[in-house]
Amino acid sequence: MSIRVLGVYRETEFSPGKVEADAAILDCVLDHLRARDIEVLTLEPDRFVEDTPDKFDLVLAMCQAERTLHKLAALEKTGILVINSPRAIRSCYRDRLGPALESAGVPTPAGVLVNTSTGVDPHSISRLDLAAGVFIKRGDLHALMAGDVVRVDGLDPISSALAGFAARGVKSAYVQQAVEGIVVKFYGVSSGGYFATLSDGAPLRASLQHALAEAANAAAAALELEVWGGDAIVNGDTFMIVDFNDWPSFSRVRAAAAQAISERCFQLLGGAGAKRKV
């Protein structure tokens, strides 16, 4: 019996402006697995939820909606390997991400999760320097549209921004200290399989690249992610990780990332997969 892999695409509402790019990285990974004589099937999220697929060794999941995560969790309980796991996907929602990064000791700006409908208690954000500016990010998901991440200075603008989130039905927001520096995007595959950085500025020095890689891998481990990416703000010899994502589109590094992801999949399937294959 051959190894069987199911790929589940991301919901379009969670891929603002990146539907094709998100699908492309998953397709590229599956092409690599197919080249190893692994049987591959792909499904859109709605079909995945409705059809209750089974008899797969591995599910590669880019989906993020609660109902698809619930379905992934049910499959995982049957012993199917899921990358990324529903727990890991959910851990990248902002209500869990900030606290998880801080708990893991990863360099990250201070932040506070607040209820948008009750306003902000000055005491709850006392550790933030409001004069230096803060970012207010929707507290459930990553940014899906304009206005899901805003920068403000001072208490009154924070209250106004929170009221705007509440008016759109966003119940919680993460108020995060703003930090200055150069934005560096990073991409990785756990267990040392792959790490890359992209910056509009000069390439990172080797020592800083190494330190960022160590911090990003520690964050991925805390979040239980296998395939991941994020944003860091670099200022001189220091950096802060300000965002972390499950299954980014890897657009500018797709070829190398897809190869590394497929190798990690094959590695994780190795024990059971070798026995299944005839």
Buried (B, 14 or more C-beta within 10 A) or exposed (E): EEBBBBBBBBBEEBBEEBBEBBBBBBBBBBEBBBEBEBBBEBBBBEEBBEEEBEEBBBBBBBBBBEEBBEBBBEBBEEEBBBBBBBBBBBBBBBBBBBBBBBEBEBBBBBBBBBBBEEEBEEEEBEEBEBEEBBBBBBBBBBEBEEBBBBEBBEEEBBEEBBEBBBEEEBEBBBBBBBBEBBBBBBBBBBBEBBBBBBBEEEEBEEEBBEBBBEBBBBBBEBBBBBBBBBBBBBEEEEBBBBBBBBBBBBBEBBEEBBBBBBBBBBEBBEEBBEEEBE
